[in-house]
Amino acid sequence: MMFIAENLKSLRKGKELTQEEVAEMLGVSAQSVSKWERGDTFPDITLLPALANLYKTSIDALIGMDKINDRQTKTAIFTVGHNHLREGDINAAITVYSEALKTFPNDEGIMSDLSMALALDGDPAKLSQAVALCERVLSSGQSEKVHHTTRAALCFIYLKAGEKERAITAARKLPHVRESRETILAELEKKPTTNDIDSYLKFIAIGENDEQDIK
C-alpha cells in the first residue's frame, strides 16, 4: 500500500542523482537503493529522516501519505474486494481486505467487509475472526451507516457459528423498518402533507403498537 518505492525513484531522478550517489551519501549499498526503488525491500526507519532531507521533502510525502489517505485509494480497495466476492473468489477478497487493514488499522468499512468475507469462507477459525472484527467495529463510535451494516451481518455470522441467541440479540438492536432508508424515501416521494409528516413522526416516536394510527 505504501508508495515509497515509486516516490524514491521519482525523487532521485528529479535530483539527477544515480543510485550509487544516493547510496554513498546514505552509507548503504547501491543494491539496497535499487531494492527500495523496486519495492523489494524498504529503507530502515532510521534512514527516513535522511532520505527526506536528501530529497527536501517530508517523511509523509516520502511514504505517500497523501495518496494513501486519498478517497480514491480506499474506493479502489472496496471495488477490488467486491469484485472478488462477486466472482466467488473469497480468499482473494480476504487477502485484499487483510492487506488494506495493515495500512488502515482503524477503518470500520474495511473491518466490516473483511468480517463478511471471512464469514463467507466458513472456516470456524475465520468465523471467530469475523465475529471479533464485527464486535470491534460496533465498539467504536464512528460511522453509523457502517454500524448498521455490520450489526446486520453479525446476526448471520452468529447464526452461521451456531449462536442463534446471540444472533437474535444482535437483530433486536437493528433499526426498525419505520426508520429504514427505503421506508423513509418512499414516504418522501409521496409528497406528504403536514398532517402526514406529523403522523409519521408519531409513528417513529411510538413504534409498531400504534401503526394502525398511521394512514
N, C-alpha and C positions, 0 to 999 in steps of 0.2 A: 504493500500500500504506500510505502514511503517513496518519494520521488527523488531521493538523494542521488541516485546513480546518474540520471539524466541531467540533474542540476549541476553536479560536479563536472561532468563533461562539458556542458554548455558554458559554465563559468570559466573553466580553464581555457577553452578556446577563445572566449571573449577577451581574456587577458593575454592571448597569444603566447601561452606557455606550453611547453612539452610535458609529458608525463614524467620524464626524467628530471626536469627542472623543479616540478612540484615535489617530487619525491625527495630531492636533495634539500629543499627548503624545510620540509617537514621531518627529515631524518628517517624516512622509511624507504622501502624499495620501490622501484618503478613498477614492479609486478603487482605490488599492493595497490598502487594508484590505479593501475589497469583493471584490477578486480573490482575496485569500488565503482568505477565508471561502467562496468559491465553488469553490476548488480550481483556479482558472485559473492561478495562479502561487503561488510560495512566498515567504515572507519571506526577505530576505537573512540568511545565517547570523549576521552580526554583530548582527542585531536580536533573535535568540532569547533572549539573557540579559535584554534589556529587556522583552520580552514576558512571559517567565517571572516577572520581578519585578513587572510591572504586574498580572498576574493571580494573584500569590502562589502560584506552583506551580513545578515543576521543568521543565527542558527536556525530560527524558524523558517526563514526563506531557503536556507540550505537544504533542510529536510523536505520542504514543500508543504508547510502547514496551510498555506493559502489554498492550495489545490486539494489537500486532504479534507479541509473543512468546507469546501465548495459544495453547494447543494447538489450540483450535477454528479459529483462523485458518489454521494450516498444514493441518489436516484439510480445510478448505474448498478450499484450493488443489488438493490431490490429488483431491478429489471432482470439482471442475470439470474438471481436466485429464483424469481418467479418463473422464468422460462424453463429452468431445470425442473421445477416442480411440475409444470405443465407437461413436460416431456417424460415425466416419471423417473427422472434421474435424481433420486433422493440424496444419494451420497454426494453428488456434485453440489447440490444446494446446501447441504450441511457444511461442506468444505468452504464454500463462498461465504456463508454467514459466520463460520468459526474464524476464518482469517480476518474478516471485517471487524469482528468483535475485539481482536487484538489491537486494532487501531482506534476503535470507538468503544472502549470497555463499558461505558455507561449508557450507550444508545438503546433506548427502550424498544424502538422499532426493530432493530437488528436482533435483540434478545428475543422478542416476541416471535419473529419469523423463524429464528433458529429453533425455538422450542417446538414450533409446529412441524418443522422438517424432521427434527429428532423423533417426535411422536409418530410421524408417518413411517419412519423406519421400523418401529415396532419392537426393537430390541429392549428388553426390560431395563438394562442399564441406561439406555438412551431415553427411555420414558422417565426414569428418575431425574435425569439431567433436564428434561423438558419441564417437569414439574418445578424443579428448583429455579429454572430461568423465569417461568411464569410468576412464581411467588416473589422473585427478586424484582420483577417489573412492577407488580402490584404493591410492593412495599415502599416504592418511591412515589413522589407526588408531582410528576411532570406532565405527561401527555394524557389527558382524559380520554381521547379517542383510542389511543393505544391500549389504555387500561380496559376499556370496554371490549375491544377485540381480544385481548389477552385473556380476560376473565371468561369470555365465551369459549375460547379454545381450551382453557383449563378444565372446563366442565367435561369435555370429551376426552381430554388427556387423562383426567382422573378415572373416567369410566373405562377407558382402554387399559388402565393399570389395575382395574378391578376394584376401584374405590368409589362405589356408587354413592355412598352417603356424603363423601367429600364433594362429589360432582353436584349433588343436589344442593348442598350448602353454598357452593360457588354460584350455581344457577340462580339461587334466591337473591343474590347480590347484583344481578344484572338489571339494567333499566327496564321499566315496564314498557309494554307496547305503546302506551299512550305517550311515552317520552322518546320514541324512536324517530330517527331522521325520516324514514319513509312515511310514517303516520303523519308527522307534522307537515312535511312538504305537501302531502296530499290535501291536508286541510287548508294550507295557504293557497293552493291552486284554486280552491273553491271560492275565493274572494269573500271570506266570511264577513258578516255584519258585526257591529259592536256587540250585539247580544250573543252571536255565535262565539266571538272571541271570549266573552265573559264566561260562557258555558264551558268552553274548552279549558280555560284557566281553572275553573272549578273542578273539571274532570282531572286535571293534572294534580291539583291540590288534594282532592279527596280520594280518588282511586276507583278501582273496579266496582266496589259495592254500590256506587251511585251512578253507574254507567247508564241506567235507564233514564236518568235526568238529561242525558246528552242527546240532542237532536242531530 
